[in-house]
Amino acid sequence: MFNFILNGQGVTAGQDSNLLHYLREEARLTSVKEGCSEGACGSCMVLVDGKAIRACLLSTAKVAGKSVLTVEGLSKQEQTIYAEAFAKAGAVQCGFCIPGMVMSAKALLDVHSKPTEEEIKKAIRGNICRCTGYVKIVAAIQLAAAALRGEMNVAEQASQGRVGDRFNRVDAQEKVLGTGQYVDDLKVDGMLYGAVLRSPAPRVKIINIDITKAKIQPEVQAVLTAADIPGERFVGFLAQDWPALVAEGEETHYVGDALVLIAATTRAAAKAALQHVVLEYEELPPVITPAAALSPDAPKLHPKGNILSTTKLQRGNTSEAIASAAFCVTKRYATPPTEHAFMEPESALAVPEQNGRLTVFVGSQSVYEDQHGIAGVLGLPHHHVRVISKLVGGGFGGKEDLSVQHHAALLAWHTKRPVKVTLSRKDSLLVHPKRHAMEIEVTTACDQTGKILAIKADIVADTGAYASLGGPVLQRACTHLAGPYRVPNVEIHGLAVYTNNPPGGAFRGFGVPQSVFASETNLDLLAEQVGISPWEIRYRNALEPGMAMASGQIADAGTAIKETLLAVKPVYEQHPYTGIACAMKNTGIGVGVPDVGRAKIRISQGKALVLTSAACIGQGLATVMTQIVCETIGLEPEIVRVHAPDTDVTPDAGTTTASRQTLFTGEAIRQAALALCEALNGKCLADLEGQEFYGEYSGITDALNSPKEQPVNHVAFGYATQVVILNDQGKVTRVVAAHDVGKALNPTAIEGQIEGAVAMGLGYALTEDFPLRAGVPTAKFGTLGLFRSIDMPAIEVMIIEKNPSELAYGAKGVGEIATIPTAPAVVSAYYRLDGQLRQQLPMQNTFYRKAAKRLI
């Protein structure tokens, strides 16, 4: 028996247990999040006798006789101030880390009412945020401090929720206070817990799976193998090559492969029962590099061989152009696999219904893709599976593939009871796809004035165990390598190769951070040969409206790469150790693939209810949708609501990927709002009660290498230039990010997206890695090299608005592009600092990372 004070009330824990688990499972306090259980992320931060401590590192015995405080225990005044301050500052994106941030902030403000920016950064250094780049969190804590001192009222919001306003996020309060529900916060009567047995090594042949002992363990309700799958056993976003469960007689392809599913009445019992599964297997040598996979004697990892896909982009005559060039640079580059590190580990809850249907609660990037995959595995018609999204604690592309959704569904289908499967952080690191490791050789040639004549490149991508989205990722790496420049002669070849490493899949930037790191670094070297500055060579070659891109598409009137270059020119020229890089990134899937945004507006109880399946994974989609409705119809934001994605209720708006939702679903919302406007002529909302108004936008594009002379491969592109400034020790002190966003529907949200993406780009350049030992990941969450608050430099965001398109009021996607130019800009700055050319990431021999053996 352990007695302590919890949020002002005396409580008794019957046994010694982990404090985080007690707070979540026994006390049912959902503000305390389980992000890593390693003491690294800070999502479970609480106050113990006034000191900020991670609950996952404590036990109920260790807090006996002490006072424990969570967000739920804050005074009403404090809750109001923190919620309003974080909303006003734009400090909330996915929201998963925010209650922990609040508790660290309180620990500081209780003893220091007027802290400096550096003191705030130090106070939250134990809390990781993957979304915001910490800039707006620091600002929020400053606002809260001022409000707590009685110097200001942060509740005031002048915005009317129109397009272009700095309008507070509609979901900020529930995320700050921990009342909003992520999947692992759910608990229903009779719920079982699922656990998954995974492959003991990257490549083994499964000879026999004996589940006899596991089935008789206490509290175990079901033990499933591949033989228990009633429908299609193989899943996959594009290619169905990924087994939901590996069967006897088959080979595993990576350490994340699932072999056995167990459901039990407690999480501990399910996990313990895994130890009683007896595997008989033969361990085989893993294929861990693309070169090994391509060798003539390599084992065939998939029925069609070890090549997933190829991409070729060719225009003009590169050989002739290179031969006639005044200057030419050829270099090889290498990038590593990297981990998304979204704050919320994967979780799904499947609930059987009395009518024979199954409802699955998820936190993913598309409820309809989940429905498709789950229904296929269960062998059911789609309408027998309902998928509902709860809050999503970050994604960045890492929550597109099935991970836990189908496993929870299988266990629920067999047991006829609700089953929740939540990955530990350790398993999350093993299971979901990573950013592709790539090897890239680039040749860039120009004339005597620095005008680019040709680019030639070869890219080899390690797509890992399964296809995931490896084909399209490779394609974007190829199509964007030439950058936002006029390049008349292009020859780019790409190859995506299967290995026994974790799968490579979608990750913010979708292949482009890798290829642009290479091509932009080459451009600096070319400028050096010409005798002009890196800024100048970019400006001389930058696309203007009417010019042809590398793919042949004509740059439209909204093209503003030159405007971003001009915006950063003064700061680039003011400092000695500055680096610069540019990028462009498509909005929408494009390349001839059907791409449709869909939405409805239903008049319900006198309010406009927005219905769309578009997933918010932190970018603030519901807020932007609200603003579009308010702008189009003239409604006040208080009477606009946005429904959670639900396959029974919301129309299919496609996956949250490819920076597409603001434009595609935003335009669908605008069309629906225009229809509602017409119906409102002389009427009020109450007169239209129960009516629905539908909107749709379809992006019509041409396939890559279309025979058209001027193809349209994507409906829109965003453009960016970033400048990185170092001090003389090589520390990044400032990043200036100028971004062509088309139209800034919500400047605060856009700034937050860019700041967070810059933080991710800095990590990619300097510290982040996902090391593998013979195909086995060796990193923990705390060793991934993620930037923390104390690591962050100042970030200045310059928003460039230039887009005459009426689609979604001119908005372009910004979620991906903002992370692309950061790494090459850091490389550029370091080259000016010490003259060393760094051709692999993360960079070696820097302020952040000591020298190591070079790989190339």
C-alpha positions in Angstrom: 0.0 0.0 0.0 1.5 3.3 -1.1 -0.2 6.6 -0.1 0.4 9.9 -1.9 -1.3 13.1 -2.9 -2.6 13.2 -6.4 -3.9 16.6 -7.7 -4.7 17.6 -4.1 -6.5 14.4 -3.1 -5.1 11.5 -1.1 -4.8 8.2 -3.0 -3.6 4.7 -2.3 -1.9 2.5 -4.8 -2.4 -1.2 -3.8 0.9 -2.3 -5.2 4.2 -0.9 -6.4 3.8 -0.1 -10.0 5.1 2.3 -12.6 3.8 5.7 -11.9 2.9 6.5 -15.5 0.9 3.3 -15.8 -0.9 4.1 -12.5 -1.8 7.6 -13.6 -3.1 6.4 -17.0 -4.6 3.0 -16.2 -5.8 3.4 -12.6 -6.3 7.2 -12.1 -7.4 7.6 -15.8 -5.6 10.8 -16.2 -5.2 11.3 -20.0 -3.0 14.4 -19.9 0.0 12.2 -19.0 1.1 10.6 -22.2 3.1 7.4 -22.8 5.6 8.5 -25.5 8.7 6.4 -25.0 8.7 4.9 -21.4 12.5 5.5 -21.6 12.6 8.9 -19.8 13.6 10.6 -23.1 10.5 12.4 -24.5 9.0 14.2 -21.5 5.4 13.5 -22.6 4.7 12.1 -19.2 6.1 15.0 -17.2 4.5 15.6 -13.9 5.4 17.7 -10.8 6.5 15.8 -7.7 6.7 18.1 -4.8 6.9 20.9 -7.3 9.8 19.4 -9.3 9.3 18.4 -13.0 9.9 14.7 -13.3 9.1 12.1 -15.9 6.4 9.7 -14.5 7.8 6.8 -16.5 10.9 6.8 -14.4 9.1 6.7 -11.1 7.1 4.1 -9.2 4.2 4.5 -6.8 6.6 3.5 -4.0 9.0 6.3 -4.9 6.2 9.0 -4.6 4.8 7.6 -1.4 4.1 10.5 1.0 4.7 13.0 -1.8 2.5 15.3 -3.9 2.0 14.5 -7.6 0.5 17.1 -9.9 -0.7 16.7 -13.5 -2.5 19.2 -15.8 -5.8 17.9 -14.4 -4.8 19.3 -11.0 -4.0 22.8 -12.1 -6.3 25.5 -10.9 -9.0 26.6 -13.3 -7.2 29.9 -13.7 -4.0 28.2 -14.6 -5.7 25.8 -17.0 -7.4 28.7 -18.8 -4.2 30.7 -19.0 -2.1 27.9 -20.4 -4.8 26.8 -22.9 -5.2 30.4 -24.2 -1.5 31.2 -24.2 -0.6 28.0 -26.2 -3.5 28.6 -28.6 -2.6 32.3 -29.2 1.1 31.6 -29.7 0.3 28.8 -32.2 2.2 26.4 -29.9 -0.1 23.4 -30.5 0.2 21.2 -33.5 -0.2 17.4 -33.0 -0.6 18.2 -29.3 0.8 15.0 -27.8 3.7 16.6 -26.1 1.9 19.7 -24.9 0.6 18.7 -21.5 4.1 17.6 -20.5 5.4 21.0 -21.8 2.8 22.7 -19.6 4.0 20.9 -16.5 7.7 21.8 -17.2 6.6 25.4 -17.7 4.7 25.4 -14.4 7.7 24.1 -12.6 9.7 27.0 -13.9 7.1 29.8 -13.5 6.3 28.7 -9.9 9.8 29.8 -8.9 10.7 32.3 -11.7 7.8 34.4 -12.8 9.7 36.4 -15.5 12.1 34.0 -17.2 14.2 34.7 -20.2 14.0 32.8 -23.5 17.1 30.8 -22.6 15.7 29.9 -19.2 12.5 28.7 -20.8 14.4 26.6 -23.3 16.4 25.1 -20.4 13.3 24.4 -18.4 11.7 22.4 -21.3 14.9 20.6 -22.4 13.5 17.4 -21.1 10.5 17.6 -23.3 10.8 16.7 -27.0 8.4 18.3 -29.6 8.7 16.9 -33.1 6.2 19.4 -34.7 6.9 23.0 -33.7 10.6 23.5 -33.5 9.9 24.9 -30.0 9.7 28.5 -31.2 6.0 28.9 -30.5 6.1 26.8 -27.3 8.7 29.3 -25.9 6.4 32.1 -26.9 3.4 30.5 -25.3 5.2 30.1 -22.0 6.2 33.8 -22.2 2.6 34.7 -22.7 1.5 32.4 -19.9 4.1 34.0 -17.6 2.8 37.5 -18.4 -0.8 36.5 -17.8 0.0 34.8 -14.5 1.8 38.0 -13.4 -1.5 39.8 -14.3 0.1 41.9 -17.0 -2.1 40.8 -19.9 -5.2 38.9 -20.9 -4.3 36.3 -23.4 -8.0 35.4 -24.0 -8.5 38.3 -26.4 -8.7 37.1 -30.0 -9.6 39.8 -32.6 -9.6 37.3 -35.5 -13.0 36.6 -37.1 -11.7 33.3 -38.6 -11.3 34.6 -42.1 -8.7 33.6 -44.6 -5.4 35.2 -43.8 -6.2 35.7 -40.1 -4.0 34.6 -37.3 -6.9 32.5 -36.0 -6.4 30.2 -32.9 -6.5 26.5 -33.5 -9.9 25.0 -32.9 -8.4 22.0 -31.1 -5.9 23.8 -29.0 -7.7 23.7 -25.6 -8.4 20.0 -25.6 -4.8 19.2 -26.5 -3.3 21.5 -24.0 -5.4 20.2 -21.1 -5.2 16.6 -22.1 -9.0 16.2 -22.6 -8.7 15.4 -26.3 -8.6 11.7 -27.0 -5.8 9.8 -28.7 -6.4 6.1 -29.3 -4.4 4.9 -26.4 -6.5 7.1 -24.1 -9.6 5.0 -24.9 -10.8 2.3 -22.6 -14.0 0.4 -23.1 -15.8 -2.4 -21.1 -14.4 -5.9 -21.7 -11.4 -4.6 -23.6 -8.5 -6.9 -24.2 -4.9 -6.0 -24.9 -3.0 -7.2 -27.9 0.7 -8.1 -28.3 2.7 -9.1 -31.3 5.6 -11.6 -31.6 8.1 -10.4 -34.2 10.9 -12.0 -36.1 14.0 -12.9 -34.1 16.3 -11.7 -36.9 15.9 -9.8 -40.2 15.9 -12.9 -42.4 14.8 -16.2 -41.0 12.9 -19.2 -42.4 10.0 -20.1 -40.1 9.9 -23.8 -39.8 7.3 -24.2 -37.0 5.3 -22.0 -34.7 4.1 -23.8 -31.6 1.5 -21.7 -29.7 0.3 -24.5 -27.4 1.8 -23.1 -24.2 0.9 -19.6 -25.0 -2.8 -20.4 -25.3 -3.0 -21.8 -21.8 -1.3 -18.8 -20.1 -3.4 -16.9 -17.5 -5.7 -14.2 -18.9 -4.9 -15.1 -22.5 -8.0 -15.1 -24.7 -6.6 -15.7 -28.2 -3.4 -16.7 -29.9 -3.4 -16.2 -33.7 -1.1 -17.2 -36.5 -1.2 -16.7 -40.3 -3.6 -19.6 -40.6 -6.2 -17.6 -38.7 -6.4 -14.8 -41.2 -9.8 -15.1 -43.0 -9.1 -12.8 -45.9 -6.1 -11.5 -47.8 -2.9 -12.1 -45.9 -0.8 -9.6 -47.8 -1.2 -5.9 -47.4 0.5 -2.8 -48.8 -0.2 0.8 -49.7 0.5 0.2 -53.4 2.0 -3.3 -53.7 0.5 -6.1 -51.6 3.8 -7.6 -50.6 3.7 -7.2 -46.8 2.3 -10.2 -44.8 0.0 -9.3 -42.0 1.5 -12.4 -40.3 4.3 -14.5 -41.7 3.4 -18.1 -42.2 5.3 -21.3 -41.5 7.5 -22.2 -44.4 8.1 -18.5 -45.3 11.0 -16.2 -44.8 10.8 -13.0 -42.8 12.1 -9.9 -44.4 12.9 -7.7 -41.4 12.9 -7.6 -37.6 9.5 -5.9 -37.6 7.7 -8.8 -39.3 4.7 -10.1 -37.2 4.5 -13.9 -36.5 1.9 -14.3 -33.7 -0.9 -12.2 -32.2 -2.0 -12.6 -28.6 -5.0 -11.0 -26.8 -5.2 -11.0 -23.0 -7.1 -9.2 -20.3 -4.1 -7.2 -19.3 -1.2 -5.7 -21.3 1.3 -7.4 -19.1 -0.3 -10.8 -19.5 -0.4 -10.5 -23.3 3.3 -9.5 -23.4 4.3 -12.3 -21.0 2.5 -14.9 -23.1 4.7 -14.0 -26.1 7.6 -15.7 -24.2 5.7 -19.0 -24.4 5.5 -19.2 -28.2 8.0 -21.7 -29.4 9.6 -20.9 -32.7 11.6 -23.3 -34.8 13.5 -21.4 -37.5 16.6 -21.2 -39.6 18.5 -17.9 -39.5 19.6 -16.8 -42.9 22.2 -14.2 -43.9 20.4 -10.9 -44.3 20.8 -8.7 -47.4 21.6 -5.3 -45.9 22.8 -3.1 -48.8 21.3 -2.4 -52.2 24.7 -3.4 -53.7 24.4 -6.9 -52.1 20.8 -7.2 -53.2 21.8 -6.4 -56.8 24.7 -8.9 -56.9 24.1 -11.9 -59.2 24.3 -14.4 -56.4 21.9 -12.5 -54.1 18.9 -14.4 -52.7 15.6 -13.4 -54.2 13.8 -11.5 -51.5 10.5 -11.2 -53.3 8.9 -13.2 -56.1 9.7 -10.5 -58.7 13.3 -10.1 -57.5 15.1 -7.5 -55.6 14.2 -4.4 -57.6 11.0 -2.6 -56.5 10.9 0.1 -59.2 12.9 2.2 -61.6 12.5 5.8 -62.6 13.9 7.6 -65.6 13.7 11.3 -66.4 15.3 12.5 -69.7 15.1 15.8 -71.7 17.5 17.1 -74.2 21.0 15.7 -74.7 23.0 15.7 -71.5 26.1 14.0 -72.8 26.5 16.7 -75.5 25.8 19.5 -73.0 28.2 18.2 -70.4 30.9 17.8 -73.1 30.5 21.4 -74.2 30.3 22.9 -70.7 32.8 25.4 -69.4 32.5 23.9 -65.8 31.4 20.6 -64.5 31.1 19.0 -61.1 30.6 15.3 -60.4 30.2 14.1 -56.8 28.8 11.1 -54.8 26.5 11.6 -51.8 25.0 9.3 -49.2 22.1 9.8 -46.8 21.0 7.5 -44.0 17.7 6.0 -43.0 16.0 8.3 -40.4 13.1 7.8 -38.0 9.9 9.9 -38.0 9.9 10.1 -34.2 6.3 11.2 -34.0 5.4 11.6 -30.4 2.5 9.2 -30.2 3.3 5.5 -30.8 0.9 3.6 -33.0 -2.3 2.5 -31.4 -5.6 1.0 -32.6 -8.8 -0.1 -30.9 -11.1 -2.5 -32.6 -14.7 -3.0 -31.3 -17.1 -5.6 -32.6 -20.6 -4.4 -33.0 -23.8 -6.4 -32.5 -24.7 -6.1 -36.2 -21.6 -8.0 -37.2 -19.7 -5.0 -38.2 -16.4 -3.9 -36.7 -15.5 -0.3 -35.6 -11.8 0.5 -35.5 -10.5 3.6 -33.8 -7.2 4.8 -35.3 -4.6 7.6 -35.3 -3.4 7.4 -38.9 -3.2 9.4 -42.1 -6.2 8.0 -43.9 -9.3 6.2 -42.5 -10.3 5.0 -45.9 -6.9 3.4 -46.6 -7.1 1.7 -43.2 -10.7 0.5 -44.0 -9.5 -0.9 -47.3 -6.6 -2.8 -45.6 -8.5 -4.1 -42.6 -11.5 -5.2 -44.7 -9.1 -7.1 -47.0 -7.4 -8.9 -44.2 -10.8 -9.9 -42.6 -12.3 -10.9 -45.9 -15.2 -8.5 -45.4 -17.0 -5.9 -47.6 -15.7 -2.5 -46.9 -19.0 -1.3 -45.4 -18.7 -3.9 -42.7 -15.6 -2.1 -41.3 -16.0 1.4 -39.9 -12.9 3.4 -39.2 -12.9 6.5 -37.0 -9.9 8.7 -36.4 -9.1 10.1 -33.0 -6.5 12.7 -32.5 -3.2 11.9 -34.3 0.0 12.5 -32.4 2.1 13.3 -35.4 2.8 11.3 -38.5 5.2 13.0 -41.1 4.4 10.1 -43.4 5.1 7.4 -40.9 1.4 6.5 -40.2 0.3 5.8 -43.8 1.0 2.1 -43.7 -0.9 -0.4 -41.6 1.0 -1.1 -38.4 -1.5 -2.0 -35.6 -4.9 -1.4 -37.2 -5.2 -4.8 -38.9 -3.8 -6.7 -35.9 -6.3 -5.2 -33.5 -9.1 -6.0 -36.0 -8.0 -9.6 -36.3 -7.9 -10.1 -32.6 -11.3 -8.4 -32.1 -12.8 -10.4 -34.9 -11.8 -13.7 -33.4 -12.5 -12.9 -29.7 -15.7 -11.0 -30.4 -14.4 -8.5 -27.8 -12.8 -5.1 -28.1 -9.0 -5.3 -28.5 -6.5 -2.5 -28.3 -3.0 -2.8 -29.7 -0.5 -0.1 -28.8 3.1 -0.3 -29.8 5.8 0.3 -27.3 8.3 2.8 -28.5 10.8 0.0 -29.0 8.5 -1.8 -31.3 7.5 1.4 -33.1 11.1 2.0 -34.0 11.3 -1.6 -35.3 8.1 -1.7 -37.3 7.1 1.4 -39.3 8.9 2.5 -42.4 11.8 5.0 -42.3 13.1 7.7 -44.6 14.9 6.0 -47.4 18.7 5.7 -47.3 20.0 6.8 -50.7 23.3 6.8 -52.6 23.4 9.6 -55.2 25.9 10.5 -57.9 25.2 13.9 -59.5 26.9 15.7 -62.4 26.1 19.4 -62.8 27.4 21.4 -65.8 27.2 25.1 -66.7 28.6 27.7 -69.1 31.1 30.4 -68.3 28.4 32.7 -66.8 27.0 30.0 -64.5 24.0 29.1 -66.6 23.1 25.5 -65.9 23.4 23.4 -69.1 22.8 19.9 -67.8 22.2 17.7 -64.8 22.9 13.9 -64.8 22.2 11.7 -61.8 22.0 8.2 -60.6 20.0 7.4 -57.4 19.9 4.1 -55.6 17.3 3.9 -52.8 17.3 1.3 -50.1 13.6 0.5 -50.0 14.0 -2.1 -47.3 11.8 -5.1 -46.7 8.6 -4.1 -48.4 7.3 -1.7 -51.1 5.4 0.7 -48.9 5.6 3.9 -50.9 9.1 3.3 -52.1 8.2 3.7 -55.8 6.7 7.2 -55.6 9.4 8.3 -53.1 12.1 7.4 -55.7 10.1 9.1 -58.4 9.9 12.4 -56.4 13.6 12.2 -55.6 14.3 12.0 -59.3 11.8 14.6 -60.5 12.9 17.2 -57.9 16.6 16.7 -58.0 17.1 19.4 -60.6 15.4 21.9 -58.3 13.6 25.1 -59.0 15.9 25.9 -61.9 15.8 26.1 -65.7 17.8 23.0 -66.8 17.4 22.2 -70.5 19.2 18.9 -70.4 18.3 16.3 -67.8 19.1 12.6 -67.4 18.2 11.1 -64.1 18.0 7.4 -63.3 16.6 6.0 -60.1 16.5 2.5 -58.6 14.6 1.3 -55.5 16.0 -1.9 -54.2 14.6 -4.4 -51.7 16.9 -5.4 -48.7 16.3 -6.9 -45.2 16.4 -3.5 -43.6 13.3 -1.8 -42.2 11.1 -0.6 -45.0 11.6 2.8 -46.5 8.5 4.7 -46.9 6.9 8.2 -46.9 8.7 10.8 -44.7 8.3 14.6 -44.8 9.8 15.6 -48.2 9.1 12.2 -49.8 12.6 11.5 -51.2 13.4 15.1 -52.1 15.5 16.0 -49.0 17.9 13.3 -50.1 18.3 14.3 -53.7 18.3 18.0 -53.1 21.0 17.6 -50.5 23.2 16.3 -53.4 22.2 18.6 -56.2 22.3 21.8 -54.1 25.7 20.9 -52.7 26.9 20.4 -56.3 25.6 23.9 -57.2 27.8 25.5 -54.6 30.9 23.8 -56.0 29.9 24.9 -59.5 29.5 28.5 -58.3 33.0 28.3 -56.9 34.4 27.2 -60.2 32.5 30.0 -62.1 33.7 32.6 -59.5 30.3 33.8 -58.4 28.4 33.4 -55.1 26.1 30.5 -54.3 23.3 33.0 -54.1 24.1 34.4 -57.6 24.2 31.0 -59.3 20.8 30.2 -57.9 19.3 33.5 -58.9 20.7 33.4 -62.5 19.1 30.0 -63.0 15.9 30.3 -61.0 12.6 29.5 -62.7 10.3 32.3 -63.8 6.7 32.0 -64.9 6.6 30.5 -68.4 9.9 28.6 -68.1 10.1 24.8 -68.4 11.0 22.7 -65.4 13.2 19.7 -65.7 10.1 17.5 -66.3 8.9 19.8 -69.1 6.1 21.3 -67.1 5.8 25.0 -67.5 6.2 27.1 -64.4 2.9 28.9 -63.7 2.1 32.5 -62.7 2.5 31.6 -59.0 6.1 30.7 -59.3 8.1 32.7 -56.8 11.5 31.2 -56.3 13.2 34.4 -57.3 11.1 36.3 -54.7 12.3 34.0 -52.0 15.9 34.5 -53.1 15.6 38.2 -53.1 14.0 38.1 -49.6 17.1 36.3 -48.1 19.8 38.1 -50.0 20.5 40.8 -47.4 21.0 38.4 -44.5 23.0 36.0 -46.7 25.4 38.8 -47.5 25.7 40.1 -44.0 27.4 37.2 -42.3 30.7 35.4 -43.1 29.5 31.8 -42.4 26.2 31.5 -44.2 24.9 28.7 -46.3 22.0 28.8 -48.8 19.8 26.3 -50.5 16.6 26.3 -52.6 13.9 23.7 -53.2 10.6 23.2 -54.8 8.0 20.6 -53.8 4.8 19.4 -55.5 1.4 19.9 -54.0 -0.8 16.8 -54.6 0.0 13.3 -55.7 0.1 14.3 -59.4 1.9 12.3 -62.2 -1.5 11.1 -63.6 -2.7 9.4 -60.4 -6.3 10.1 -59.5 -6.3 12.7 -56.7 -9.6 14.0 -55.3 -10.5 16.1 -52.3 -14.1 15.7 -51.1 -16.1 17.4 -48.4 -19.6 18.1 -47.2 -21.2 20.8 -45.1 -24.2 19.6 -43.1 -26.5 22.0 -41.3 -26.9 20.5 -37.9 -28.5 22.1 -34.9 -28.1 25.5 -36.4 -24.4 25.1 -37.1 -22.3 24.3 -40.2 -20.8 20.9 -39.7 -17.8 20.2 -42.0 -17.5 16.6 -43.0 -14.3 15.3 -44.6 -12.0 12.4 -44.0 -8.9 14.5 -44.4 -6.6 13.6 -41.4 -5.1 16.3 -39.2 -1.8 15.0 -38.1 -0.7 18.3 -36.5 -0.9 20.7 -39.4 -4.2 22.3 -38.2 -6.5 21.2 -41.0 -9.7 21.7 -39.0 -8.7 25.3 -38.3 -8.0 26.0 -41.9 -11.3 24.4 -43.0 -13.1 26.5 -40.5 -11.5 29.7 -41.9 -12.4 28.7 -45.5 -16.0 28.3 -44.5 -16.1 31.6 -42.6 -14.4 33.4 -45.5 -16.7 31.9 -48.2 -20.0 32.2 -46.3 -19.4 35.0 -43.9 -20.2 32.9 -40.8 -18.7 33.4 -37.4 -16.3 30.7 -36.4 -18.4 29.8 -33.3 -21.0 28.2 -35.5 -18.7 26.1 -37.6 -17.7 22.6 -36.5 -15.4 20.0 -38.1 -16.3 16.3 -37.7 -13.6 13.7 -37.1 -12.7 11.5 -40.0 -15.2 8.6 -40.1 -15.8 6.2 -43.0 -19.5 6.1 -42.1 -20.0 9.8 -42.1 -17.2 11.7 -43.9 -16.5 11.5 -47.6 -13.2 10.2 -48.8 -10.7 13.0 -49.1 -7.6 10.9 -49.7 -4.6 10.5 -47.6 -2.9 13.3 -45.7 0.3 13.1 -47.8 2.0 15.1 -50.6 1.2 18.4 -49.0 -2.2 18.1 -50.6 -5.0 18.5 -48.0 -5.0 22.3 -47.7 -5.4 22.7 -51.5 -7.4 19.7 -52.4 -9.8 19.4 -49.5 -9.6 23.1 -48.9 -11.0 23.7 -52.4 -13.6 21.0 -51.9 -14.7 22.8 -48.7 -14.8 26.1 -50.7 -17.0 24.5 -53.3 -19.3 23.1 -50.7 -19.4 26.5 -49.0 -20.3 28.2 -52.3 -23.2 25.8 -52.7 -24.3 26.6 -49.2 -24.0 30.3 -49.9 -26.3 30.0 -52.8 -28.9 28.1 -50.7 -28.7 30.7 -48.0 -29.9 33.5 -50.3 -32.5 35.2 -48.1 -32.5 32.4 -45.6 -30.7 31.6 -42.3 -28.9 28.4 -41.3 -31.9 27.2 -39.3 -34.0 27.2 -42.5 -31.6 24.6 -44.0 -31.5 22.3 -41.0 -30.5 18.8 -42.1 -29.4 19.7 -45.6 -26.0 18.8 -47.0 -23.8 20.6 -49.5 -21.1 18.7 -51.4 -17.8 19.9 -52.8 -15.1 18.2 -54.7 -11.8 19.0 -56.3 -10.0 16.7 -58.7 -6.4 17.4 -59.7 -6.0 16.4 -63.3 -2.4 15.7 -64.2 -0.2 13.9 -66.7 2.0 10.9 -66.0 5.8 11.3 -65.7 7.4 11.2 -69.2 4.1 12.0 -70.8 4.5 12.4 -74.6 2.9 15.9 -74.3 5.3 18.7 -75.1 4.2 20.6 -72.0 2.9 18.1 -69.5 1.3 19.1 -66.2 2.7 16.6 -63.7 1.5 18.5 -60.6 -1.3 21.0 -60.0 1.0 23.3 -58.0 4.5 23.7 -56.6 5.8 25.5 -53.6 9.2 27.2 -53.6 11.7 28.0 -50.8 15.1 29.5 -50.0 16.7 29.0 -46.7 19.8 30.6 -45.2 21.7 29.0 -42.3 24.1 31.1 -40.3 27.0 29.6 -38.2 29.2 31.2 -35.6 32.9 30.7 -35.8 32.6 27.5 -33.7 30.2 26.0 -36.2 27.1 26.3 -34.1 23.9 27.2 -36.0 22.8 30.5 -34.6 20.0 31.5 -37.0 18.0 30.1 -39.9 16.1 32.3 -42.3 13.4 30.5 -44.2 11.7 32.3 -47.1 8.7 30.3 -48.4 6.4 30.8 -51.3 3.1 29.5 -49.9 0.8 30.9 -52.5 -1.7 32.4 -50.0 -1.1 32.2 -46.2 -4.6 31.1 -45.0 -3.3 31.2 -41.4 0.1 32.8 -41.0 0.6 31.5 -37.5 0.0 27.9 -38.5 2.3 28.3 -41.6 5.1 29.7 -39.4 4.7 26.8 -37.0 4.9 24.3 -39.9 8.1 25.9 -41.2 9.7 26.2 -37.8 9.1 22.6 -37.0 10.3 21.5 -40.5 13.5 23.5 -40.0 14.1 21.8 -36.7 13.7 18.4 -38.4 16.0 19.5 -41.3 18.7 20.6 -38.8 18.5 17.2 -37.2 18.7 15.5 -40.6 21.8 17.5 -41.4 23.7 17.4 -38.1 22.6 14.8 -35.6 19.8 12.3 -36.6 20.6 8.8 -37.6 19.0 5.4 -37.5 21.9 3.0 -37.2 21.5 -0.6 -38.2 23.7 -3.6 -37.2 23.2 -6.3 -39.8 19.7 -5.0 -40.5 18.7 -4.6 -36.8 18.0 -1.1 -35.4 20.2 -0.2 -32.5 18.7 3.2 -31.6 16.5 4.1 -28.7 14.2 7.2 -28.8 16.7 9.1 -26.7 19.6 8.3 -29.0 18.0 9.3 -32.3 19.7 12.7 -32.3 16.5 14.7 -32.2 16.9 18.4 -31.7 15.8 19.7 -28.3 14.8 23.2 -27.2 18.3 24.1 -26.1 19.7 23.1 -29.5 17.5 25.3 -31.5 18.8 28.5 -33.2 16.7 31.5 -33.9 14.3 30.9 -36.8 13.0 33.8 -39.0 10.2 32.9 -41.3 9.5 35.0 -44.4 6.2 34.3 -46.0 6.0 35.0 -49.7 2.5 35.2 -51.2 2.2 35.1 -55.0 -0.5 33.0 -56.5 -3.4 34.2 -58.7 -5.1 30.8 -58.5 -8.6 30.7 -56.9 -8.2 27.1 -55.8 -8.4 27.1 -52.0 -7.9 30.9 -52.1 -4.5 30.4 -53.6 -3.0 28.2 -50.9 -0.2 25.7 -51.6 1.1 23.0 -49.3 3.9 23.9 -47.0 4.2 20.8 -44.8 7.0 19.0 -46.7 9.0 21.7 -48.5 10.2 23.4 -45.4 12.4 20.5 -44.4 14.0 20.1 -47.8 16.5 23.0 -48.2 17.7 23.0 -44.5 20.4 20.2 -44.8 22.1 21.5 -47.9 22.1 25.0 -46.5 23.9 23.7 -43.4 26.4 21.9 -45.6 26.9 25.1 -47.6 27.5 27.1 -44.4 30.1 24.6 -43.1 31.9 24.7 -46.5 32.3 28.4 -46.1 33.4 28.0 -42.5 36.1 25.4 -42.9 36.4 24.4 -46.6 35.5 20.8 -45.9 33.0 19.2 -48.3 30.6 16.9 -46.5 29.0 14.4 -48.8 27.1 12.3 -46.3 24.5 12.9 -43.6 24.5 13.3 -40.8 27.5 15.6 -41.2 30.7 14.6 -39.5 33.3 16.8 -37.8 30.9 19.5 -36.8 30.1 21.4 -33.6 27.4 18.7 -33.1 29.2 15.6 -34.1 32.8 14.5 -33.9 34.7 13.2 -36.9 34.1 9.6 -37.9 35.3 7.3 -40.6 34.0 8.5 -43.9 32.0 6.1 -46.0 32.6 7.6 -49.4 
